[in-house]
Amino acid sequence: MSDGRTAEIMIAEARKAFWVMVGFLGLIWVIQVVNWAGDYGLSYSYGIRSWELDGLPGIVSAPFLHWSWAHIEGNSGPLFIFGFLAAYRGVKKFLGVTALIAVASGLGAWFTAAPSTVGAGASGLVFGYFGYILVRGAFDRHLIDIVIGVVMGLCFAYQFTGLLPAEGIGWQAHLFGFVGGIAGGYLFRDRRPAVSPDRESRSPKSTGTTATGDSRSALLKEIEDLGL
């Protein structure tokens, strides 16, 4: 596949990722209006009720529900940023990562929160996408994703405080969502074919190409793939 064609595919996937996140945020805000009008009855009814079997379906519905306007406002910005960065390389893979994070976050909260506690909110996904972005570059060996992971880790370092136990905060969902995101980075990594003997014979040592030159070429190709 030519570099131009690869760049076109990357840009198309980035557009899809943008609109997927716009749609997701639009949906949770519409639900928030209905939830608020009903005195947050949806959150109580369809959140994750820990240690109760009939609360397990909340694993699917809880990420769409919040407890207040401040709650959804606090989640929306990071959710869009991290969600887009998690999805821009492929929406199909992103949906698989999202499912894994939601299950890990929901089950973790269901098992570890105090009995009959009701949890709701997209923060488990937020922390899951954050963890996924931090490690994806290392597992996929994409230099651009490594840079993105480092930059996001530095810019949003305060997010790590949300992984610590705190009263009144569903830190269990945060922690297990974060773990789910890291697991997603490994399970959904790019699996590249083994290098053929002919290709090995044309290694930098045999062709006179330096390792530094190869690294620079790889970085330039990553930038081209992103259409930058």
MONOR-V469826 format. One record per residue. N is the residue number from 1. RES is the residue in one small letter. PHI is phi in radians with two decimals (* if undefined). Layout:
# MONOR-V469826
[[N | RES | PHI] [N | RES | PHI]]
This chain:
# MONOR-V469826
[[1 | m | *] [2 | s | -1.21] [3 | d | -1.08] [4 | g | -1.09] [5 | r | -1.14] [6 | t | -1.07] [7 | a | -1.11] [8 | e | -1.07] [9 | i | -1.12] [10 | m | -1.08] [11 | i | -1.14] [12 | a | -1.09] [13 | e | -1.18] [14 | a | -1.12] [15 | r | -1.10] [16 | k | -1.03] [17 | a | -1.05] [18 | f | -1.05] [19 | w | -1.28] [20 | v | -1.08] [21 | m | -1.25] [22 | v | -1.06] [23 | g | -1.11] [24 | f | -1.13] [25 | l | -1.13] [26 | g | -1.05] [27 | l | -1.13] [28 | i | -1.21] [29 | w | -1.30] [30 | v | -1.10] [31 | i | -1.09] [32 | q | -1.07] [33 | v | -1.07] [34 | v | -1.12] [35 | n | -1.12] [36 | w | -1.09] [37 | a | -1.10] [38 | g | -1.72] [39 | d | 1.01] [40 | y | 1.05] [41 | g | -1.16] [42 | l | -1.12] [43 | s | -1.11] [44 | y | -1.21] [45 | s | -1.43] [46 | y | -2.09] [47 | g | -1.37] [48 | i | -1.53] [49 | r | -1.67] [50 | s | -1.11] [51 | w | 1.13] [52 | e | -2.12] [53 | l | -1.04] [54 | d | -1.30] [55 | g | -1.62] [56 | l | -1.12] [57 | p | -1.02] [58 | g | -1.10] [59 | i | -1.00] [60 | v | -1.42] [61 | s | -1.54] [62 | a | -1.01] [63 | p | -1.08] [64 | f | -1.59] [65 | l | -2.04] [66 | h | -2.42] [67 | w | -1.82] [68 | s | -2.92] [69 | w | -1.16] [70 | a | -1.10] [71 | h | -1.10] [72 | i | -1.26] [73 | e | -1.13] [74 | g | -1.16] [75 | n | -1.50] [76 | s | -1.11] [77 | g | -1.06] [78 | p | -1.05] [79 | l | -1.08] [80 | f | -1.18] [81 | i | -1.11] [82 | f | -1.17] [83 | g | -1.10] [84 | f | -1.09] [85 | l | -1.14] [86 | a | -1.30] [87 | a | -1.77] [88 | y | -1.17] [89 | r | -1.57] [90 | g | 2.81] [91 | v | -1.19] [92 | k | -1.07] [93 | k | -1.11] [94 | f | -1.03] [95 | l | -1.14] [96 | g | -1.13] [97 | v | -1.10] [98 | t | -1.07] [99 | a | -1.07] [100 | l | -1.09] [101 | i | -1.10] [102 | a | -1.07] [103 | v | -1.18] [104 | a | -1.10] [105 | s | -1.14] [106 | g | -1.16] [107 | l | -1.14] [108 | g | -1.06] [109 | a | -1.17] [110 | w | -1.09] [111 | f | -1.40] [112 | t | -1.91] [113 | a | -1.30] [114 | a | -1.06] [115 | p | -0.90] [116 | s | 1.19] [117 | t | -1.19] [118 | v | -1.88] [119 | g | -1.98] [120 | a | -2.69] [121 | g | 2.26] [122 | a | -1.57] [123 | s | -1.14] [124 | g | -1.08] [125 | l | -1.17] [126 | v | -0.99] [127 | f | -1.21] [128 | g | -1.15] [129 | y | -1.10] [130 | f | -1.04] [131 | g | -1.09] [132 | y | -1.08] [133 | i | -1.12] [134 | l | -1.09] [135 | v | -1.88] [136 | r | -1.00] [137 | g | -1.04] [138 | a | -1.17] [139 | f | -1.33] [140 | d | -1.50] [141 | r | 1.05] [142 | h | -1.79] [143 | l | -1.10] [144 | i | -1.08] [145 | d | -1.21] [146 | i | -1.12] [147 | v | -1.10] [148 | i | -1.04] [149 | g | -1.06] [150 | v | -1.13] [151 | v | -1.10] [152 | m | -1.13] [153 | g | -1.09] [154 | l | -1.30] [155 | c | -1.25] [156 | f | -2.05] [157 | a | -1.03] [158 | y | -1.09] [159 | q | -1.08] [160 | f | -1.11] [161 | t | -1.15] [162 | g | -1.27] [163 | l | -1.55] [164 | l | -1.63] [165 | p | -0.99] [166 | a | -2.65] [167 | e | -1.21] [168 | g | 1.43] [169 | i | -2.17] [170 | g | -1.37] [171 | w | -1.14] [172 | q | -1.10] [173 | a | -1.12] [174 | h | -1.09] [175 | l | -1.09] [176 | f | -1.27] [177 | g | -1.14] [178 | f | -1.07] [179 | v | -1.08] [180 | g | -1.08] [181 | g | -1.14] [182 | i | -1.13] [183 | a | -1.08] [184 | g | -1.10] [185 | g | -1.03] [186 | y | -1.38] [187 | l | -1.18] [188 | f | -1.83] [189 | r | -1.17] [190 | d | -1.21] [191 | r | -1.78] [192 | r | -1.57] [193 | p | -1.14] [194 | a | -1.08] [195 | v | -1.26] [196 | s | -1.30] [197 | p | -0.99] [198 | d | -1.11] [199 | r | -1.23] [200 | e | -1.08] [201 | s | -1.17] [202 | r | -1.79] [203 | s | -1.20] [204 | p | -0.94] [205 | k | -1.16] [206 | s | -1.36] [207 | t | -1.69] [208 | g | 1.52] [209 | t | -1.37] [210 | t | -1.43] [211 | a | -1.11] [212 | t | -1.11] [213 | g | -1.10] [214 | d | -1.10] [215 | s | -1.11] [216 | r | -1.14] [217 | s | -1.11] [218 | a | -1.11] [219 | l | -1.12] [220 | l | -1.08] [221 | k | -1.16] [222 | e | -1.04] [223 | i | -1.14] [224 | e | -1.10] [225 | d | -1.05] [226 | l | -1.46] [227 | g | 1.31] [228 | l | -1.57]]
